Amino acid sequence: MANQSAKKTTATAAKTGAKPAAKKTVATKTEKTVSVKNVLFVTTEAVPFASTGGMGEVCSALPAALNESKKVNARVMLPLYEEVANRYKDEMTFVCNITVSLSWRNQYCGLFKLERDGVTYYFVDNEYYFKRPNLYGYYDDAERFAFLSKAALELVPHLDFKPDVIQSNDHLTALVPIYYATEYKNKKGYVGIKNVFTIHNINYQGVYPLIIAGDVFGIADENLSVVEHNGSINLAKGAIVTSDMITTMSPQYAREIRLPEYSGGLDGVLIENRNKLFGILNGIDEHAYDPKTCDSLFYNYDVDTLDDKVKNKLELQRMLHLPESAETPLVCMVARMVAFKGYDLLRKSINKVGPEGNILDTNIQLVILGQGDADIEGYMSHVQKMYDRRVRAIITYNPDLAKKILAAADICLVPSRTEPCGLTQMSACRFGTVPIVRATGGLIDSIRDCDKFDDGNGFVFEEYDSDVMDTTITRAVSKLYYHKDEWRALQKRCMACDFSWKNAANKYAELYNKL
C-alpha cells in the first residue's frame, strides 16, 4: 500500500506540474537525534572519596545525574589521595602508567578506575604528590595540582573513551584549559576537545608570583600573557580566557561576579568573556536529604507527618543539653566559619547593647555547626558560655550532625555576603526547615520571600546589615509563634520545592550541545 500511494502522489504531481512533496525525516525509537557527549570532569574533590565542601558534592552528583539523563556520558578524574587509596584501592582496577613531564620534571603517573553510582571514576596516582594525610595546605600545592592538570591531558589517549568536553573545576584544575590551549589543541588525538571551566568560588583564583611560571608550571615565556593579571600569575584568569565556556553555580552568581565588589578583581576579564559565561543552579541529592528515609534523623517524617519533626527538635535539645521546648523557636546556622558566610553579621547582632537588647535576648535558641577561622570559632565558643541556655556552638564538620540539626530546627539562617550557590538552604527546605537568606547568588535563585510571593518558601533580606537581618529573624519568628497554620503551609511549600540534580543536568546537557 505504501508503494502504491507513493506512485499515485508522483503521478498526480506529473500531471499538475507540481513537485512531489519532500520526504520528512522522522526519528524512530532506535535513532538518536542528539549525539551523546562524553564529558570528563577533572577535579580535586568528589564525594565520597575526598571532599572538604560543596565542590566535592557537585563533582559526584552532577556526573551521576548527567549519566542518568542518558544525554551525557560523564566521568570523573581526581587524585589518588592517601586516604582514598587506603579505603578504596581494593575496589580499583589498574589502567596504565605513564611518565608526565612538568617543566624540567619527569614524573611517574599511574591510573586506576572504579565505578560507583553509575559513574566511572579515574584516580591519578603519584605518591610523591598525593600520599599525604590532607588534601590541601602544603607548600607545593601549586606544583601538585599542576601535575594533576598535566596528567589529565596526558592520560586522554589511554582512557577507554575520548572526551568531547573536559570540565575543570576552580583554580586548582584551571591549568587544564590553559595547557590545552597552549600545548595540546593541535596535537593528534586532541583536536576538537572543548573546555568548560566551572567557577565554584571566584575568590579562589590561584595567584602566584610570575617568577615561578616556567619552573613550577612549565608555562613558556610566549604564553605568560595568558595567565598574567595585575603583575602575577592568575590561574582562574587563564582558564577564563582559554575555555570555550564558563559556568557558575547559579545564574545570579554569574551576574554578580561581573561586578567589582564580587569579582575579586576579575570583573574586567569576565565582562570581556561574558558571552561564554552561564549560570546554572546546583541541585542537591534529594535522597540524602529525604526526611522520610534519612538515617541520620532521630525520627523520620514527611509532609503529612510534620508533628514528628517536632520530636527531632526535642531530641536535639536533649542531646545538646538545651531546655526542651517544642514552642521555643530553634534557629540553626550550618556553615563554614568564615566571614563571608555572615558570621560578622551574627557577631554584630549578638554584641548589640541598648534597651532592646540583642537577638539572643529574644525567645529563640541558636545552634551553630561549622569550623574555619580560629577567631570565629573562639568567639562562638565564648557566646555559648555567655548564653548557656540559648546557644550551642559545635566546632566541627560533621555531615551526620548537620542533618540532625537541619531536621530539628524551625529556621535555618544563611546570611551570606556572597554565595555562589548554597546547598544549606535547599537541604533545609527538604527537611521543612524554613530558610532566612540574604539576597545574593544562589540564595536568591532558590528562595522567594513568603511575604512577597504566594509561592514563597522562606524569608529574604536585601541589605547586608545586622539590623536588617535581625528584623527578618523577628519577622520569621512572629509567623512561627503566632500563626501555626500559616507556618505549617510554609513548611509544606518548602518540602515541595524541586531542587533535584535532574534540572541542572538537563541544562548542562543543553550547554554541552552548544559547544
TIVEXMI-393908 format. One record per residue (C-alpha): residue in three letters; x, z, y. Coordinates in steps of 0.5 Angstrom, whole numbers, padded with zeros to 4 digits, always signed. Layout:
<rs>
ALAXZY;...
</rs>
This chain:
<rs>
MET+0000+0000+0000;ALA+0006+0002+0005;ASN+0009-0005+0004;GLN+0002-0009+0005;SER+0001-0005+0011;ALA+0008-0007+0014;LYS+0006-0014+0012;LYS+0000-0014+0016;THR+0003-0011+0022;THR+0008-0016+0022;ALA+0003-0022+0021;THR-0001-0019+0027;ALA+0005-0019+0031;ALA+0007-0026+0030;LYS+0000-0029+0032;THR+0000-0025+0038;GLY+0007-0026+0040;ALA+0008-0018+0041;LYS+0014-0015+0038;PRO+0013-0011+0032;ALA+0013-0003+0033;ALA+0019+0000+0033;LYS+0020+0005+0027;LYS+0020+0012+0028;THR+0026+0016+0025;VAL+0022+0023+0022;ALA+0027+0028+0020;THR+0025+0030+0013;LYS+0026+0037+0010;THR+0032+0035+0007;GLU+0035+0032+0013;LYS+0039+0036+0019;THR+0037+0034+0026;VAL+0042+0039+0029;SER+0049+0040+0026;VAL+0051+0047+0024;LYS+0057+0049+0028;ASN+0063+0053+0025;VAL+0065+0059+0029;LEU+0071+0063+0029;PHE+0071+0070+0032;VAL+0078+0073+0034;THR+0077+0080+0036;THR+0081+0087+0036;GLU+0075+0090+0033;ALA+0069+0089+0028;VAL+0064+0095+0025;PRO+0065+0098+0020;PHE+0073+0096+0020;ALA+0075+0098+0026;SER+0071+0100+0033;THR+0072+0104+0039;GLY+0065+0102+0042;GLY+0061+0096+0044;MET+0065+0090+0042;GLY+0066+0092+0035;GLU+0059+0092+0034;VAL+0058+0086+0038;CYS+0063+0082+0033;SER+0060+0084+0027;ALA+0052+0084+0029;LEU+0053+0077+0032;PRO+0056+0073+0027;ALA+0051+0076+0022;ALA+0045+0074+0026;LEU+0048+0067+0027;ASN+0049+0066+0020;GLU+0042+0069+0018;SER+0039+0064+0023;LYS+0042+0058+0019;LYS+0044+0055+0025;VAL+0051+0057+0025;ASN+0057+0059+0020;ALA+0060+0064+0024;ARG+0067+0068+0021;VAL+0071+0074+0024;MET+0078+0075+0024;LEU+0082+0081+0026;PRO+0088+0085+0025;LEU+0089+0089+0018;TYR+0090+0096+0021;GLU+0093+0101+0017;GLU+0086+0105+0016;VAL+0083+0098+0014;ALA+0088+0097+0009;ASN+0087+0104+0006;ARG+0080+0103+0006;TYR+0078+0096+0004;LYS+0085+0093+0001;ASP+0082+0093-0006;GLU+0076+0089-0004;MET+0080+0084-0001;THR+0082+0077-0003;PHE+0089+0075-0001;VAL+0089+0068+0002;CYS+0096+0066+0004;ASN+0102+0068+0008;ILE+0106+0064+0014;THR+0111+0065+0019;VAL+0109+0066+0026;SER+0113+0064+0032;LEU+0112+0068+0038;SER+0117+0067+0044;TRP+0124+0068+0040;ARG+0121+0072+0034;ASN+0119+0069+0027;GLN+0114+0074+0024;TYR+0111+0075+0017;CYS+0104+0074+0017;GLY+0099+0075+0011;LEU+0092+0073+0011;PHE+0086+0077+0007;LYS+0079+0076+0007;LEU+0073+0079+0004;GLU+0065+0078+0005;ARG+0060+0083+0008;ASP+0053+0083+0010;GLY+0053+0075+0010;VAL+0060+0075+0014;THR+0067+0073+0012;TYR+0072+0077+0015;TYR+0079+0075+0015;PHE+0085+0080+0016;VAL+0091+0078+0019;ASP+0097+0082+0016;ASN+0103+0085+0019;GLU+0105+0092+0018;TYR+0110+0092+0024;TYR+0105+0091+0029;PHE+0099+0094+0025;LYS+0101+0099+0021;ARG+0099+0105+0026;PRO+0094+0110+0026;ASN+0091+0108+0032;LEU+0088+0101+0034;TYR+0091+0102+0042;GLY+0095+0106+0046;TYR+0102+0103+0044;TYR+0108+0101+0049;ASP+0108+0094+0045;ASP+0100+0093+0045;ALA+0101+0086+0049;GLU+0106+0084+0044;ARG+0102+0086+0038;PHE+0096+0082+0041;ALA+0099+0076+0043;PHE+0102+0076+0036;LEU+0094+0076+0033;SER+0092+0071+0038;LYS+0098+0066+0036;ALA+0097+0068+0029;ALA+0089+0066+0029;LEU+0091+0059+0031;GLU+0097+0058+0026;LEU+0092+0060+0021;VAL+0087+0055+0022;PRO+0090+0050+0017;HIS+0090+0055+0012;LEU+0082+0057+0013;ASP+0077+0055+0008;PHE+0073+0052+0014;LYS+0075+0049+0020;PRO+0072+0052+0026;ASP+0069+0048+0031;VAL+0069+0053+0036;ILE+0074+0059+0037;GLN+0071+0065+0041;SER+0076+0070+0043;ASN+0073+0077+0046;ASP+0076+0080+0052;HIS+0083+0081+0055;LEU+0087+0083+0048;THR+0085+0076+0045;ALA+0085+0072+0051;LEU+0091+0068+0049;VAL+0087+0064+0044;PRO+0084+0059+0049;ILE+0091+0060+0053;TYR+0095+0058+0047;TYR+0090+0053+0045;ALA+0090+0049+0052;THR+0098+0049+0053;GLU+0100+0048+0046;TYR+0095+0046+0041;LYS+0090+0042+0043;ASN+0093+0035+0042;LYS+0096+0037+0035;LYS+0094+0034+0029;GLY+0088+0039+0026;TYR+0086+0042+0032;VAL+0084+0036+0036;GLY+0077+0038+0039;ILE+0076+0045+0038;LYS+0072+0048+0043;ASN+0074+0055+0046;VAL+0069+0060+0048;PHE+0071+0067+0052;THR+0067+0073+0052;ILE+0068+0078+0057;HIS+0065+0085+0055;ASN+0068+0088+0061;ILE+0071+0085+0067;ASN+0075+0091+0069;TYR+0080+0090+0063;GLN+0084+0084+0065;GLY+0091+0084+0061;VAL+0095+0085+0067;TYR+0103+0085+0066;PRO+0109+0083+0070;LEU+0111+0076+0071;ILE+0118+0077+0068;ILE+0115+0078+0061;ALA+0111+0072+0061;GLY+0117+0068+0057;ASP+0120+0074+0053;VAL+0113+0077+0050;PHE+0108+0072+0051;GLY+0112+0065+0050;ILE+0109+0062+0056;ALA+0113+0056+0058;ASP+0115+0056+0066;GLU+0111+0050+0067;ASN+0105+0054+0064;LEU+0106+0060+0069;SER+0100+0058+0074;VAL+0095+0058+0068;VAL+0096+0066+0068;GLU+0099+0068+0074;HIS+0094+0071+0079;ASN+0096+0075+0085;GLY+0103+0075+0083;SER+0102+0078+0076;ILE+0100+0075+0069;ASN+0093+0076+0068;LEU+0090+0074+0061;ALA+0083+0074+0063;LYS+0084+0069+0069;GLY+0088+0065+0064;ALA+0082+0065+0059;ILE+0077+0064+0064;VAL+0080+0057+0067;THR+0082+0055+0060;SER+0076+0056+0056;ASP+0070+0051+0055;MET+0065+0056+0056;ILE+0065+0064+0058;THR+0060+0068+0056;THR+0058+0075+0058;MET+0054+0081+0055;SER+0048+0080+0060;PRO+0045+0075+0065;GLN+0045+0080+0071;TYR+0053+0081+0069;ALA+0054+0074+0069;ARG+0052+0074+0076;GLU+0055+0081+0078;ILE+0062+0079+0076;ARG+0062+0073+0082;LEU+0061+0079+0087;PRO+0068+0082+0090;GLU+0065+0089+0088;TYR+0064+0088+0081;SER+0069+0083+0079;GLY+0076+0087+0079;GLY+0079+0081+0084;LEU+0077+0075+0079;ASP+0071+0073+0083;GLY+0074+0067+0086;VAL+0076+0065+0079;LEU+0069+0066+0077;ILE+0066+0062+0082;GLU+0070+0056+0081;ASN+0068+0056+0074;ARG+0061+0058+0075;ASN+0058+0052+0071;LYS+0061+0054+0065;LEU+0059+0062+0066;PHE+0053+0064+0062;GLY+0050+0071+0060;ILE+0046+0073+0054;LEU+0043+0080+0053;ASN+0046+0083+0047;GLY+0042+0086+0041;ILE+0042+0092+0037;ASP+0042+0093+0030;GLU+0034+0095+0029;HIS+0035+0097+0022;ALA+0041+0102+0024;TYR+0036+0105+0030;ASP+0029+0105+0026;PRO+0027+0112+0026;LYS+0023+0111+0020;THR+0029+0110+0016;CYS+0035+0112+0019;ASP+0039+0117+0015;SER+0042+0121+0021;LEU+0035+0124+0023;PHE+0032+0131+0022;TYR+0025+0128+0021;ASN+0023+0120+0020;TYR+0018+0118+0024;ASP+0015+0111+0027;VAL+0010+0109+0033;ASP+0004+0112+0029;THR+0007+0119+0027;LEU+0010+0121+0034;ASP+0009+0128+0033;ASP+0014+0128+0028;LYS+0019+0126+0034;VAL+0018+0133+0037;LYS+0021+0136+0030;ASN+0027+0133+0031;LYS+0027+0136+0038;LEU+0026+0143+0036;GLU+0032+0142+0030;LEU+0037+0139+0035;GLN+0035+0145+0040;ARG+0036+0150+0034;MET+0043+0146+0032;LEU+0046+0147+0039;HIS+0043+0154+0040;LEU+0039+0152+0046;PRO+0032+0155+0047;GLU+0027+0152+0042;SER+0021+0149+0046;ALA+0017+0143+0045;GLU+0015+0143+0052;THR+0021+0143+0056;PRO+0024+0136+0058;LEU+0030+0134+0054;VAL+0035+0129+0057;CYS+0041+0126+0054;MET+0047+0122+0056;VAL+0050+0119+0051;ALA+0056+0115+0054;ARG+0064+0115+0054;MET+0066+0120+0059;VAL+0069+0115+0065;ALA+0067+0115+0072;PHE+0063+0108+0072;LYS+0058+0111+0067;GLY+0055+0115+0072;TYR+0059+0122+0071;ASP+0061+0122+0078;LEU+0053+0122+0080;LEU+0052+0127+0075;ARG+0057+0131+0078;LYS+0054+0131+0085;SER+0047+0133+0082;ILE+0050+0139+0079;ASN+0054+0141+0085;LYS+0049+0141+0090;VAL+0047+0147+0094;GLY+0041+0149+0098;PRO+0034+0152+0098;GLU+0032+0146+0093;GLY+0038+0148+0088;ASN+0041+0142+0083;ILE+0038+0138+0078;LEU+0039+0144+0073;ASP+0035+0149+0077;THR+0029+0145+0074;ASN+0026+0146+0068;ILE+0030+0141+0064;GLN+0035+0141+0058;LEU+0041+0137+0058;VAL+0045+0135+0052;ILE+0051+0130+0053;LEU+0055+0127+0048;GLY+0062+0123+0049;GLN+0069+0123+0050;GLY+0074+0120+0055;ASP+0077+0122+0061;ALA+0080+0129+0061;ASP+0078+0131+0068;ILE+0070+0129+0066;GLU+0071+0133+0059;GLY+0073+0139+0062;TYR+0068+0139+0068;MET+0062+0138+0063;SER+0065+0144+0058;HIS+0065+0148+0065;VAL+0058+0146+0066;GLN+0056+0148+0059;LYS+0059+0155+0060;MET+0055+0156+0067;TYR+0049+0154+0064;ASP+0049+0156+0057;ARG+0041+0156+0056;ARG+0040+0149+0059;VAL+0047+0145+0058;ARG+0050+0142+0052;ALA+0057+0138+0053;ILE+0059+0135+0046;ILE+0066+0132+0047;THR+0067+0127+0041;TYR+0065+0120+0039;ASN+0060+0121+0033;PRO+0055+0116+0032;ASP+0051+0120+0027;LEU+0050+0126+0032;ALA+0049+0120+0037;LYS+0043+0118+0033;LYS+0040+0125+0032;ILE+0041+0126+0040;LEU+0037+0120+0042;ALA+0032+0121+0037;ALA+0031+0128+0039;ALA+0031+0127+0047;ASP+0025+0126+0051;ILE+0029+0122+0056;CYS+0036+0118+0056;LEU+0040+0118+0062;VAL+0044+0111+0063;PRO+0046+0112+0071;SER+0052+0107+0070;ARG+0055+0104+0077;THR+0057+0098+0073;GLU+0054+0096+0065;PRO+0056+0089+0062;CYS+0050+0090+0057;GLY+0049+0097+0055;LEU+0047+0099+0048;THR+0044+0106+0049;GLN+0038+0104+0053;MET+0036+0100+0047;SER+0037+0105+0042;ALA+0033+0110+0046;CYS+0027+0105+0046;ARG+0027+0104+0039;PHE+0027+0112+0038;GLY+0021+0112+0043;THR+0026+0116+0048;VAL+0025+0113+0055;PRO+0031+0111+0059;ILE+0033+0112+0066;VAL+0037+0107+0068;ARG+0041+0104+0075;ALA+0039+0097+0076;THR+0046+0094+0074;GLY+0048+0089+0069;GLY+0044+0089+0062;LEU+0041+0095+0064;ILE+0036+0091+0069;ASP+0036+0086+0064;SER+0033+0090+0059;ILE+0029+0096+0062;ARG+0023+0095+0067;ASP+0020+0101+0071;CYS+0014+0103+0069;ASP+0011+0105+0076;LYS+0012+0098+0078;PHE+0010+0094+0072;ASP+0004+0094+0067;ASP+0009+0093+0061;GLY+0015+0098+0064;ASN+0019+0101+0059;GLY+0023+0106+0063;PHE+0025+0108+0070;VAL+0030+0104+0074;PHE+0033+0106+0081;GLU+0037+0102+0085;GLU+0042+0105+0089;TYR+0048+0108+0086;ASP+0047+0115+0089;SER+0046+0122+0086;ASP+0040+0124+0090;VAL+0036+0117+0088;MET+0038+0119+0081;ASP+0035+0126+0082;THR+0029+0123+0085;THR+0028+0119+0079;ILE+0029+0124+0074;THR+0024+0128+0077;ARG+0019+0122+0077;ALA+0020+0121+0070;VAL+0019+0129+0068;SER+0013+0129+0072;LYS+0010+0124+0068;LEU+0012+0127+0061;TYR+0010+0134+0063;TYR+0003+0133+0066;HIS+0001+0126+0063;LYS+0001+0127+0056;ASP-0003+0121+0054;GLU+0001+0116+0059;TRP+0007+0118+0057;ARG+0005+0117+0049;ALA+0003+0110+0051;LEU+0010+0109+0055;GLN+0014+0111+0049;LYS+0010+0106+0044;ARG+0012+0101+0049;CYS+0019+0103+0049;MET+0019+0102+0041;ALA+0015+0096+0041;CYS+0021+0092+0045;ASP+0024+0087+0041;PHE+0032+0088+0042;SER+0034+0085+0036;TRP+0040+0080+0035;LYS+0036+0074+0033;ASN+0034+0073+0040;ALA+0042+0073+0042;ALA+0044+0069+0036;ASN+0039+0063+0038;LYS+0041+0063+0045;TYR+0049+0063+0043;ALA+0047+0057+0038;GLU+0044+0053+0043;LEU+0050+0054+0048;TYR+0055+0052+0042;ASN+0051+0046+0041;LYS+0052+0044+0048;LEU+0060+0044+0047;
</rs>
